[in-house]
Each structure stands twice: as structure tokens, then as C-alpha cells.
Amino acid sequence: MTEHPQAIVLFDANCPFCRKGISLLRRLDWLKRLEFRNMREESNWPETQTSLSMQRMDEEMHLVTPDGQVLAGFSAFRWIAWKLPLTIGIVPLLYIPGVLEIGNRAYRYIAKNRYSLVACHDGVCAIPAKRAV
């Protein structure tokens, strides 16, 4: 089997929702195409074609491809989907006209609200109950 260089996923390790997402990605990454690093530690940042910004990484997950290209948010998600055996089947759907715009909006909403979307304690996350109106 040919060895492939890994992409680096820079994520918010202070965020329980993000940690759960990364845990899922680790389990799906059978081919070991991804390396995961805490974006909060600048010493973890790889060399890239464009400079990285803590403020931007706090807004969206970033991925650095093996050739140093930087992708963020939904674009990073699409790149990852190409690399994971269980998600390769949805890749064509991610390129339907309009999906990029919808995906970007949805990703930014989730990222902006990530600390309040899911209640997480001791590594266990639960979807909050709907509030009575």
C-alpha cells in the first residue's frame, strides 16, 4: 500500500462539541490520512502557503493539505469527505450547485454556536431538550 502524506486538521480542543467531532473523524479515518492538532497551541501550527490566524481558526476548523494549502470550514469538510471511505459516497452531493453556499452558512452557524449546541460533560455530549414555549 502506498503511503500518503497526512493533512493536518486544526481544531478547537477547548470545545467539547469539536472534540466529539474529531473523535468521530479519528474513528472514520481508517487510512490514516488525517492528523489532528489543537489550534490553540501555536507551536502545533504547520507551515502553510498562507498565514494562519487564531481569530479565523476560532471561527472555523482549518485543514492544511499535504502541499500546504489551507482550507477552512465547509471546504475543509469537503476535502476530508474525499479521504474517508465511509463518506466518499456523499462527495458528489457536496458539489451540487448551491450546496457550497448552504454548507458554508450551516457550518458558520454551527461553529459560531458550538459551545451552546450540545451540552457536554466528562466527554459525554447530549442534545439539549427542547424548551417549552
Z-matrix of the N, CA and C atoms (Angstrom, degrees):
N
C 1 1.444
C 2 1.519 1 109.29
N 3 1.320 2 117.29 1 131.54
C 4 1.453 3 122.38 2 -179.69
C 5 1.523 4 109.54 3 -72.65
N 6 1.319 5 116.55 4 134.71
C 7 1.456 6 120.36 5 178.58
C 8 1.523 7 109.19 6 -82.12
N 9 1.323 8 116.15 7 133.17
C 10 1.460 9 122.65 8 179.63
C 11 1.519 10 108.82 9 -109.22
N 12 1.329 11 117.22 10 139.04
C 13 1.466 12 118.62 11 175.02
C 14 1.525 13 110.00 12 -65.56
N 15 1.311 14 116.07 13 148.89
C 16 1.456 15 121.06 14 -178.43
C 17 1.519 16 111.31 15 -87.67
N 18 1.324 17 114.72 16 147.93
C 19 1.457 18 121.57 17 167.84
C 20 1.522 19 106.46 18 -87.81
N 21 1.310 20 116.41 19 155.51
C 22 1.460 21 121.02 20 -179.19
C 23 1.523 22 108.82 21 -110.87
N 24 1.324 23 115.31 22 122.59
C 25 1.456 24 122.15 23 177.30
C 26 1.520 25 107.32 24 -98.31
N 27 1.334 26 116.31 25 118.56
C 28 1.460 27 122.37 26 178.41
C 29 1.529 28 107.22 27 -100.54
N 30 1.328 29 116.33 28 117.92
C 31 1.459 30 120.53 29 -173.99
C 32 1.524 31 110.31 30 -133.38
N 33 1.323 32 115.38 31 164.86
C 34 1.461 33 122.94 32 -178.44
C 35 1.528 34 109.75 33 -83.79
N 36 1.311 35 116.69 34 98.54
C 37 1.467 36 121.48 35 -178.70
C 38 1.526 37 112.29 36 -72.29
N 39 1.338 38 117.59 37 -9.09
C 40 1.467 39 120.64 38 175.88
C 41 1.520 40 111.68 39 -83.73
N 42 1.315 41 117.07 40 -7.72
C 43 1.459 42 122.45 41 -174.13
C 44 1.528 43 110.49 42 -102.51
N 45 1.344 44 118.29 43 115.30
C 46 1.465 45 120.51 44 179.30
C 47 1.531 46 112.56 45 -59.00
N 48 1.330 47 117.98 46 -38.84
C 49 1.461 48 122.26 47 178.17
C 50 1.528 49 110.07 48 -61.32
N 51 1.339 50 116.17 49 -43.71
C 52 1.469 51 121.30 50 179.74
C 53 1.526 52 110.89 51 -65.66
N 54 1.313 53 116.91 52 -42.94
C 55 1.467 54 120.49 53 179.07
C 56 1.528 55 111.24 54 -61.12
N 57 1.338 56 117.36 55 -39.18
C 58 1.466 57 120.43 56 177.34
C 59 1.530 58 109.80 57 -65.02
N 60 1.330 59 117.43 58 -41.42
C 61 1.465 60 120.69 59 177.90
C 62 1.516 61 111.87 60 -62.76
N 63 1.317 62 117.07 61 -41.84
C 64 1.463 63 121.44 62 178.95
C 65 1.525 64 110.01 63 -67.24
N 66 1.328 65 117.03 64 -37.05
C 67 1.465 66 120.35 65 176.62
C 68 1.530 67 110.55 66 -59.35
N 69 1.322 68 116.22 67 -42.46
C 70 1.463 69 120.62 68 177.58
C 71 1.533 70 110.61 69 -64.41
N 72 1.327 71 116.99 70 -45.20
C 73 1.470 72 120.14 71 179.08
C 74 1.531 73 111.20 72 -60.44
N 75 1.310 74 117.65 73 -39.91
C 76 1.476 75 120.71 74 177.79
C 77 1.529 76 110.99 75 -58.75
N 78 1.339 77 115.74 76 -42.70
C 79 1.465 78 119.47 77 179.95
C 80 1.525 79 112.24 78 -68.48
N 81 1.323 80 117.79 79 -31.45
C 82 1.467 81 121.89 80 -179.46
C 83 1.533 82 112.91 81 -83.61
N 84 1.320 83 116.96 82 -15.75
C 85 1.464 84 121.99 83 -175.77
C 86 1.531 85 111.17 84 -85.87
N 87 1.325 86 116.37 85 63.28
C 88 1.462 87 122.35 86 -178.32
C 89 1.515 88 112.34 87 -60.80
N 90 1.325 89 117.14 88 -31.98
C 91 1.465 90 121.13 89 -176.20
C 92 1.529 91 112.74 90 -89.30
N 93 1.319 92 116.40 91 1.83
C 94 1.477 93 122.85 92 177.20
C 95 1.530 94 111.48 93 55.69
N 96 1.326 95 115.63 94 49.38
C 97 1.466 96 122.05 95 179.36
C 98 1.526 97 112.51 96 -89.49
N 99 1.344 98 116.64 97 -9.51
C 100 1.458 99 121.09 98 -174.21
C 101 1.527 100 111.32 99 -122.69
N 102 1.301 101 115.04 100 143.62
C 103 1.464 102 122.76 101 171.36
C 104 1.524 103 105.90 102 -120.13
N 105 1.314 104 118.03 103 138.18
C 106 1.458 105 121.89 104 -174.95
C 107 1.523 106 110.00 105 -113.22
N 108 1.346 107 115.06 106 130.28
C 109 1.462 108 120.28 107 -178.99
C 110 1.523 109 110.19 108 -134.73
N 111 1.323 110 115.00 109 146.75
C 112 1.460 111 122.55 110 176.95
C 113 1.528 112 108.95 111 -73.89
N 114 1.329 113 115.90 112 117.89
C 115 1.468 114 119.49 113 -178.87
C 116 1.519 115 112.45 114 -71.58
N 117 1.317 116 117.63 115 -13.71
C 118 1.466 117 121.34 116 -179.21
C 119 1.529 118 112.30 117 -74.96
N 120 1.322 119 117.27 118 -13.20
C 121 1.465 120 121.15 119 178.72
C 122 1.530 121 108.41 120 -109.23
N 123 1.330 122 116.01 121 103.73
C 124 1.471 123 120.70 122 -176.07
C 125 1.528 124 112.64 123 -57.26
N 126 1.310 125 117.13 124 -25.95
C 127 1.465 126 119.45 125 178.49
C 128 1.535 127 111.11 126 -66.25
N 129 1.336 128 117.57 127 -16.88
C 130 1.465 129 122.72 128 177.15
C 131 1.521 130 113.40 129 -84.06
N 132 1.330 131 117.09 130 -10.37
C 133 1.457 132 120.02 131 -175.40
C 134 1.528 133 110.50 132 -73.23
N 135 1.324 134 117.66 133 129.37
C 136 1.470 135 120.54 134 178.14
C 137 1.523 136 111.29 135 -81.90
N 138 1.319 137 115.65 136 167.88
C 139 1.460 138 119.84 137 172.55
C 140 1.515 139 107.97 138 -71.36
N 141 1.328 140 115.47 139 139.79
C 142 1.461 141 120.43 140 -176.38
C 143 1.521 142 110.51 141 -136.83
N 144 1.347 143 115.46 142 167.68
C 145 1.462 144 120.98 143 176.59
C 146 1.523 145 111.29 144 -72.65
N 147 1.335 146 116.83 145 -28.96
C 148 1.461 147 122.52 146 176.81
C 149 1.523 148 107.96 147 -125.48
N 150 1.317 149 116.39 148 154.82
C 151 1.463 150 118.61 149 -176.54
C 152 1.532 151 110.94 150 -72.96
N 153 1.315 152 114.47 151 149.62
C 154 1.456 153 122.06 152 177.92
C 155 1.524 154 109.17 153 -95.00
N 156 1.320 155 116.13 154 150.82
C 157 1.452 156 122.00 155 -179.24
C 158 1.529 157 108.96 156 -130.92
N 159 1.330 158 116.61 157 129.42
C 160 1.458 159 120.96 158 178.20
C 161 1.532 160 110.20 159 -57.86
N 162 1.327 161 117.08 160 -42.33
C 163 1.460 162 120.67 161 -179.86
C 164 1.525 163 110.98 162 -59.71
N 165 1.311 164 118.64 163 -46.13
C 166 1.474 165 122.04 164 179.57
C 167 1.527 166 110.91 165 -66.24
N 168 1.334 167 117.01 166 -40.48
C 169 1.461 168 119.15 167 179.90
C 170 1.523 169 111.33 168 -68.85
N 171 1.335 170 116.86 169 -25.84
C 172 1.455 171 119.97 170 176.23
C 173 1.534 172 110.62 171 -72.28
N 174 1.320 173 116.59 172 -22.10
C 175 1.469 174 121.83 173 179.63
C 176 1.529 175 112.07 174 -87.53
N 177 1.340 176 117.71 175 -33.30
C 178 1.456 177 122.18 176 -175.94
C 179 1.526 178 110.31 177 -150.35
N 180 1.327 179 115.63 178 143.35
C 181 1.462 180 120.56 179 172.03
C 182 1.530 181 107.57 180 -58.06
N 183 1.318 182 116.28 181 143.73
C 184 1.464 183 121.38 182 176.51
C 185 1.518 184 109.70 183 -118.51
N 186 1.310 185 114.71 184 148.55
C 187 1.449 186 122.05 185 177.41
C 188 1.528 187 107.32 186 -129.33
N 189 1.320 188 115.88 187 133.31
C 190 1.466 189 121.22 188 176.27
C 191 1.521 190 106.66 189 -110.82
N 192 1.325 191 115.82 190 116.66
C 193 1.458 192 121.38 191 -178.58
C 194 1.528 193 109.77 192 -70.76
N 195 1.323 194 117.35 193 163.36
C 196 1.464 195 119.12 194 -179.79
C 197 1.535 196 114.16 195 -56.39
N 198 1.332 197 117.61 196 -25.07
C 199 1.478 198 119.35 197 178.55
C 200 1.534 199 112.50 198 -92.67
N 201 1.349 200 117.96 199 8.06
C 202 1.461 201 121.57 200 174.44
C 203 1.513 202 115.13 201 91.95
N 204 1.318 203 118.37 202 2.96
C 205 1.461 204 121.10 203 177.57
C 206 1.525 205 108.75 204 -72.48
N 207 1.338 206 117.16 205 142.59
C 208 1.460 207 122.39 206 -179.52
C 209 1.530 208 109.27 207 -107.27
N 210 1.329 209 115.20 208 126.19
C 211 1.461 210 121.98 209 174.66
C 212 1.519 211 107.71 210 -121.74
N 213 1.335 212 116.55 211 148.15
C 214 1.464 213 119.71 212 -178.57
C 215 1.522 214 110.35 213 -132.69
N 216 1.330 215 114.87 214 155.85
C 217 1.450 216 121.99 215 172.77
C 218 1.511 217 114.35 216 57.25
N 219 1.337 218 116.30 217 -130.24
C 220 1.458 219 122.00 218 -176.14
C 221 1.523 220 111.85 219 -63.78
N 222 1.318 221 117.79 220 -33.67
C 223 1.471 222 120.27 221 177.35
C 224 1.523 223 110.58 222 -64.09
N 225 1.315 224 117.08 223 -37.95
C 226 1.471 225 120.84 224 175.54
C 227 1.527 226 109.77 225 -65.84
N 228 1.329 227 116.96 226 -41.40
C 229 1.461 228 121.55 227 177.73
C 230 1.532 229 110.67 228 -59.11
N 231 1.347 230 117.02 229 -44.30
C 232 1.473 231 120.06 230 179.32
C 233 1.525 232 110.55 231 -62.79
N 234 1.323 233 117.78 232 -41.38
C 235 1.466 234 121.05 233 179.54
C 236 1.523 235 109.74 234 -61.71
N 237 1.328 236 116.20 235 -44.74
C 238 1.463 237 121.15 236 -179.93
C 239 1.533 238 110.06 237 -62.40
N 240 1.331 239 117.23 238 -41.21
C 241 1.469 240 121.01 239 -178.76
C 242 1.531 241 111.62 240 -57.33
N 243 1.324 242 117.64 241 -32.89
C 244 1.476 243 121.70 242 177.00
C 245 1.518 244 111.81 243 -65.89
N 246 1.303 245 118.32 244 -25.35
C 247 1.464 246 122.41 245 -171.36
C 248 1.520 247 115.20 246 -96.90
N 249 1.329 248 117.93 247 -15.01
C 250 1.462 249 120.82 248 -175.88
C 251 1.529 250 110.21 249 -102.71
N 252 1.333 251 117.54 250 125.49
C 253 1.467 252 120.60 251 -177.05
C 254 1.537 253 114.41 252 -52.85
N 255 1.330 254 117.99 253 -39.57
C 256 1.468 255 119.71 254 -177.29
C 257 1.524 256 114.09 255 -77.23
N 258 1.321 257 118.32 256 -15.16
C 259 1.467 258 119.86 257 -179.03
C 260 1.525 259 112.93 258 -106.53
N 261 1.315 260 117.96 259 -8.59
C 262 1.467 261 120.20 260 -177.60
C 263 1.531 262 111.34 261 -57.20
N 264 1.327 263 117.85 262 -30.24
C 265 1.459 264 121.33 263 -179.03
C 266 1.516 265 114.47 264 -66.78
N 267 1.342 266 117.50 265 -25.18
C 268 1.468 267 119.71 266 -179.85
C 269 1.522 268 112.65 267 -89.77
N 270 1.332 269 117.34 268 -9.29
C 271 1.464 270 121.00 269 -175.59
C 272 1.531 271 112.60 270 -53.33
N 273 1.336 272 120.48 271 -46.80
C 274 1.470 273 118.80 272 -179.92
C 275 1.532 274 112.91 273 -56.89
N 276 1.319 275 117.11 274 -33.85
C 277 1.463 276 120.50 275 179.04
C 278 1.527 277 111.80 276 -66.55
N 279 1.326 278 116.71 277 -28.77
C 280 1.464 279 121.29 278 -178.18
C 281 1.527 280 112.74 279 -74.25
N 282 1.334 281 116.87 280 -8.17
C 283 1.466 282 121.63 281 -179.10
C 284 1.523 283 113.07 282 -112.82
N 285 1.328 284 117.37 283 8.37
C 286 1.463 285 120.79 284 174.85
C 287 1.526 286 107.15 285 -65.49
N 288 1.336 287 117.75 286 138.08
C 289 1.471 288 119.26 287 178.85
C 290 1.532 289 111.71 288 -51.78
N 291 1.319 290 115.41 289 131.78
C 292 1.458 291 122.55 290 -179.97
C 293 1.515 292 113.81 291 95.55
N 294 1.325 293 118.16 292 -21.63
C 295 1.466 294 120.73 293 -177.28
C 296 1.532 295 110.87 294 -67.11
N 297 1.323 296 117.89 295 -36.03
C 298 1.467 297 120.09 296 179.01
C 299 1.526 298 110.75 297 -59.76
N 300 1.327 299 117.27 298 -46.37
C 301 1.460 300 120.75 299 -179.67
C 302 1.530 301 111.08 300 -64.76
N 303 1.327 302 116.44 301 -45.60
C 304 1.464 303 120.58 302 178.88
C 305 1.521 304 110.20 303 -64.30
N 306 1.331 305 116.49 304 -43.50
C 307 1.464 306 121.04 305 179.20
C 308 1.513 307 112.19 306 -61.96
N 309 1.341 308 116.62 307 -42.09
C 310 1.464 309 120.10 308 178.16
C 311 1.522 310 111.17 309 -62.18
N 312 1.327 311 116.75 310 -44.54
C 313 1.474 312 119.88 311 179.87
C 314 1.521 313 111.11 312 -63.47
N 315 1.333 314 115.94 313 -46.58
C 316 1.468 315 119.93 314 -179.91
C 317 1.529 316 110.64 315 -62.72
N 318 1.331 317 116.54 316 -43.49
C 319 1.460 318 120.29 317 -179.21
C 320 1.523 319 110.33 318 -61.94
N 321 1.349 320 117.01 319 -47.01
C 322 1.471 321 120.21 320 -179.23
C 323 1.531 322 111.52 321 -62.18
N 324 1.338 323 116.94 322 -38.34
C 325 1.472 324 119.94 323 178.14
C 326 1.530 325 110.19 324 -62.93
N 327 1.310 326 116.07 325 -48.71
C 328 1.468 327 120.42 326 -179.45
C 329 1.523 328 110.53 327 -62.09
N 330 1.334 329 116.58 328 -45.55
C 331 1.464 330 120.26 329 -179.26
C 332 1.527 331 111.41 330 -62.15
N 333 1.320 332 116.76 331 -41.90
C 334 1.468 333 121.03 332 -178.63
C 335 1.532 334 111.25 333 -65.73
N 336 1.311 335 116.44 334 -33.50
C 337 1.465 336 121.59 335 -175.31
C 338 1.526 337 113.45 336 -106.39
N 339 1.319 338 117.36 337 14.91
C 340 1.460 339 121.59 338 -170.99
C 341 1.530 340 114.14 339 -60.50
N 342 1.324 341 117.52 340 -28.50
C 343 1.462 342 118.89 341 -178.74
C 344 1.524 343 112.26 342 -77.51
N 345 1.334 344 117.75 343 -17.69
C 346 1.463 345 119.93 344 -178.19
C 347 1.526 346 113.87 345 -112.62
N 348 1.327 347 118.06 346 -7.28
C 349 1.466 348 120.51 347 -177.97
C 350 1.527 349 113.21 348 -71.10
N 351 1.295 350 116.65 349 -38.05
C 352 1.453 351 120.86 350 -175.52
C 353 1.520 352 108.72 351 -134.03
N 354 1.325 353 115.00 352 129.54
C 355 1.466 354 119.74 353 176.58
C 356 1.521 355 107.87 354 -81.33
N 357 1.317 356 116.59 355 121.92
C 358 1.461 357 120.78 356 -177.91
C 359 1.527 358 109.86 357 -124.83
N 360 1.347 359 114.83 358 132.39
C 361 1.460 360 120.94 359 177.42
C 362 1.516 361 108.69 360 -142.26
N 363 1.317 362 116.81 361 129.49
C 364 1.460 363 121.92 362 177.96
C 365 1.529 364 113.02 363 54.25
N 366 1.339 365 116.52 364 38.80
C 367 1.453 366 120.37 365 177.54
C 368 1.514 367 114.95 366 79.69
N 369 1.348 368 117.67 367 3.65
C 370 1.463 369 121.40 368 179.05
C 371 1.524 370 107.70 369 -114.11
N 372 1.337 371 116.07 370 124.65
C 373 1.455 372 121.10 371 -178.88
C 374 1.527 373 109.52 372 -112.38
N 375 1.305 374 115.46 373 141.44
C 376 1.460 375 120.71 374 178.72
C 377 1.516 376 109.28 375 -131.59
N 378 1.302 377 116.65 376 144.42
C 379 1.468 378 120.69 377 176.07
C 380 1.511 379 107.46 378 -72.82
N 381 1.350 380 117.18 379 128.95
C 382 1.468 381 118.85 380 -177.09
C 383 1.521 382 110.53 381 -65.94
N 384 1.350 383 115.49 382 146.86
C 385 1.467 384 120.76 383 177.54
C 386 1.511 385 109.43 384 -67.95
N 387 1.346 386 116.50 385 149.10
C 388 1.468 387 119.89 386 177.00
C 389 1.515 388 108.78 387 -68.58
N 390 1.317 389 114.40 388 141.52
C 391 1.461 390 119.77 389 179.24
C 392 1.516 391 109.37 390 -80.93
N 393 1.325 392 115.25 391 143.11
C 394 1.465 393 120.16 392 176.13
C 395 1.524 394 108.70 393 -69.88
N 396 1.298 395 115.58 394 139.13
C 397 1.481 396 119.84 395 -178.65
C 398 1.503 397 110.28 396 -94.99
